[in-house]
Amino acid sequence: MLIEKIIPVGSDLYSVWREYSSKLGKKIDSQGWVQLFSIWTLTVGGIVLSMDLSDRYIYWEWSGWIEGSIKLLLVSIVFIIILKPNGMWTAGTKRLNIKEFLIHSAIGSILLVFGLFDLEMIKGSSEHKIDFFHVLLSLVPYIFSFLSCLIVFQFKIELEEDKGTWNNFNWEHKFEYLSISVGFMVLAMFLGIFLEDPVVSTAAAVSIPFPLIALIWPNHVRHLQRARFYPLFTFAMFLSVRAAWFLVPLAVLFFTLRMVNYFRYGIVHPSFGVDFLEEE
């Protein structure tokens, strides 16, 4: 990251920014900003599906950025004010029990439907009306993709602040969880192919190796880091092929969090990199 060269760790200017970033970072953590990546991707998944149902050949579209941005703003407010404070969305911070997993599944499905919702589906000319059953069926591969990612987040990754490295201290039920995650992603891929949805089918196909490697390779946090980050990143990028405007809020959130975390901990996070140190 360029800021590492301009303001290296240990410099006077870094110390000044660290104090400010620590206060801001605690506020960001309490509001769960990093989890907005998942919330936004689910919402835009619904938006892109709506675009696909209207015109499956559409791509790199910018015209819907106002409506899309309003939807992202609304779901962000709901998440920060309702979901996060009431513990209704805790994926990645703890291992979910069955009830919590079902709640997350329901919220994810609602976000997809909220993104999908378009008045043109209900009213307007007959050429814009879409079969309700087909709409529900088209949602299924997106839901399976989300569930696949959600299962991987059953493994909590914690930052050791003194070392600046990440660790997972609970590998219990690794085979069961990751096998189901791979199975759901494979199912999403085949359903996407069957429904002729190039976005979900291709994104799912690209995402399959990450939980698969975490499943069959020896336990190491780097495999979980990839399995948690890259499928979400993959889906966000494939969604942006159609809803190009989504790249803007993604970039703003991504680089804001990286900047704040650099001045707090001296590390670049979120990051495409992983920890290669051998676990003890």
Stockholm file with secondary structure:
# STOCKHOLM 1.0

chainA/1-280         MLIEKIIPVGSDLYSVWREYSSKLGKKIDSQGWVQLFSIWTLTVGGIVLSMDLSDRYIYWEWSGWIEGSIKLLLVSIVFIIILKPNGMWTAGTKRLNIKEFLIHSAIGSILLVFGLFDLEMIKGSSEHKIDFFHVLLSLVPYIFSFLSCLIVFQFKIELEEDKGTWNNFNWEHKFEYLSISVGFMVLAMFLGIFLEDPVVSTAAAVSIPFPLIALIWPNHVRHLQRARFYPLFTFAMFLSVRAAWFLVPLAVLFFTLRMVNYFRYGIVHPSFGVDFLEEE
#=GR chainA/1-280 SS CHHHHHSCTTSHHHHHHHHHHHHHHHHHHHHTGGGHHHHHHHHHHHHHHHHHHHCTTCCSBCTTHHHHHHHHHHHHHHIIIIITTTTSCCBTTBCCCHHHHHHHHHHHHHHHHHHHCCGGGTSSCGGGCCCHHHHHHHHHHHHHHHHHHHHHTTSCCEEETTTTEEECCCCTTHHHHHHHHHHHHHHHHHHHHHTTCHHHHHHHHHHTHHHHHHHHSCCCHHHHHHHHHHHHHHHHHHHHHHBGGGHHHHHHHHHHHHHHHHHHHSSCCSCSCCCCSCCC
#=GC SS_cons         CHHHHHSCTTSHHHHHHHHHHHHHHHHHHHHTGGGHHHHHHHHHHHHHHHHHHHCTTCCSBCTTHHHHHHHHHHHHHHIIIIITTTTSCCBTTBCCCHHHHHHHHHHHHHHHHHHHCCGGGTSSCGGGCCCHHHHHHHHHHHHHHHHHHHHHTTSCCEEETTTTEEECCCCTTHHHHHHHHHHHHHHHHHHHHHTTCHHHHHHHHHHTHHHHHHHHSCCCHHHHHHHHHHHHHHHHHHHHHHBGGGHHHHHHHHHHHHHHHHHHHSSCCSCSCCCCSCCC
//
